[in-house]
């Protein structure tokens, strides 16, 4: 019954029966393997980059009508 919703539920039930923390464990592995930092980790860097982008913007200035 592989590839069906019923088969997936059966596999999930078996995984949980073997190890109640199965999905928590594999989820934490993915989180620990993350190598992203960037702006989420450094808001000051985001502010500086945004200012640079604003200075070199190709858009025309907004004209109040």
N, C-alpha and C positions, 0 to 999 in steps of 0.2 A: 504494500500500500504506500510505497515511497512516493513522495511528490504530491500528496493530497493533504488537505487540512486535517483530516482524521489521523493520518500517519504522523503528521507533525505534532499533534496533541499527544499521541501515544509515545512518541520519542521524548517529548518534554516531560511527561509523567515518569518515564523510566529514568531520565537524568535526575529528576528531583528525588526519586525514590533512592537512588544510589547515593546522592549527595544533596542534601537540602540547600546547601550554599553554592550549588553548581553555577548558576547564572550570575551570582554576585562575584564569584571568583573569576570567571572568564571576562566579566565586565571590568573588573579592577585591573586585569592584565592589560586590557586595551587602554585604559586611562593612564596607566603607568608608562606605557610605551610612547605616549604622545611626546612629540619633540617641538611642539609649537610654543612660541613665546610671543614675540611680536607685540602688537599694541595692547592686547588684553593683559599682558604681564607688565607693561610699562606705559601708563597713561601720559607721562611727561613726553615720551618719545612720540606718541600720537599727536600731542599738541604741537610739537616742533614740526613734524612732517606735514600736518594740516596747514600750518602757517606758510611753509615753503610752497605748498601746492597753491595756496591762495595768492601768493605773490606772483607766481608764474602762470596763472590761469589765462587761458585763451578766450574766455568768455568776456563779453562786453559788460561794462558796469550797468547796474540797474538804474533806469531813469524813472523818477517819480512822475506820474502823469497827472 
